[in-house]
Amino acid sequence: MTAPLTLYGRAYCHLCDDMRTALEPILAEFKVELQYFDVDDDPALEERLGELVPVLMAGTRELCHYFLDAAAVRAHLRGIG
């Protein structure tokens, strides 16, 4: 299994829901686990990310925010997979 991706979002954020849904086929294709964190549950995350959600990270590298960049995610996963 490939290293997990991390999605930072909010419970009431439709863009966050959209990104999670759009990620599902990519996660299945590459057998990747997705870790999800609600920024409102962690003051440090809320301070760091503010309104920049959803944001998809691979370790410390930002792959995309607001909208899924499927090409960037796949390119990243091909490089480490």
C-alpha positions, -999 to +999 in steps of 0.1 A: +000+000+000+012+035-008+017+062+018-016+078+028-028+112+015-042+137+040-073+158+033-080+188+055-115+201+054-146+211+073-178+193+081-200+220+065-178+225+034-194+214+001-160+217-017-146+193+009-173+168+003-168+172-035-131+165-032-136+135-010-160+120-035-138+128-065-108+112-047-126+078-042-117+063-076-081+075-074-077+060-039-091+027-051-070+027-083-037+032-063-048+014-031-041+045-011-055+054+023-070+088+029-066+104+063-092+132+070-089+160+095-115+186+102-096+218+107-123+231+131-113+204+156-078+217+159-070+253+166-035+250+152-048+236+119-076+262+117-049+290+123-026+275+096-052+267+069-080+292+076-103+292+046-078+272+024-099+241+025-101+215+012-064+210+009-049+176-001-015+168+012+011+141+005+033+144+036+043+180+037+036+186+000+004+203-011-011+185-041-041+208-045-067+229-027-103+240-033-107+216-062-091+182-070-063+182-094-066+146-104-036+148-128-013+161-101-025+134-076-021+106-101+014+119-111+024+120-075+011+085-068+028+071-099+061+086-086+060+070-052+040+039-060 
